[in-house]
Amino acid sequence: MSGPRRPLVAGNWKMNKTGVEAREYVARLRALLGDGELSCDVAVCPPATALEATARAASGSAVRVLAQAVHEAEKGAHTGEVSAGMIVGAGADGTLVGHSERRAAGETDDQVAARVRAALDAGLQVVVCVGESLEQREAGETERWLTGQVGAALAQVRADEVGVLSIAYEPIWAIGTGRTATPEIAQEACAHVRSVAAATLDPAALRVLYGGSVTPDNAAGLMAQPDIDGALVGGASLDAEAFAAIARAA
């Protein structure tokens, strides 16, 4: 990684870990990372039911806590959803928006844009997820698809918000499949994401992460690429030792 961008390594736990398990995990992660200054930012993304417990366990440490999703409304008849105010009230620092699994469940580009805006307005850090399917990649549609997703996600973002927003490129075909984009493929896509985002945000300051079957074995090679500023980690983040090893690779 080059330039002024500080790497970010975030672990998305998805539908895993209770509050008790989250507290135990964070205690272990803090011990593994130590008290010294880290060379990267580290965050975990627990399920909503464990958000407050995780935030309390991480309090006073360098570990940041992000929700996995946020709704655009402040309150209302939205059963099962979580507002930005609720995330702030739980003590968390930020949220993911637009993860492919949420998009597959019906989250639209317009909702992603509104949810990014709601989170930023609440003072939360945001990691926006983008990525193409295997069919789109094989059809040569990767750049067109990413252009549309990035442009839509940043539609309501201001240039001065580059410090609190990151974009995670996660090829859908590499999420949970064991198939990882080569460093060269990941670099090409992340460079394209950065170039599209440059219409709104300073490309030299914007953090672009890679996600998709990131492990301790491949993390260093991925994050050595010039346009990859960290990782959004799925399955490997459920193990504190593996996640700490990925953070050290950054």
Summary of the structure (lengths in Angstrom):
residues: 250
radius of gyration: 16.6
end to end distance: 8.9
largest distance: 47.8
contacts: 862
relative contact order: 0.16
helix: 44%
strand: 16%
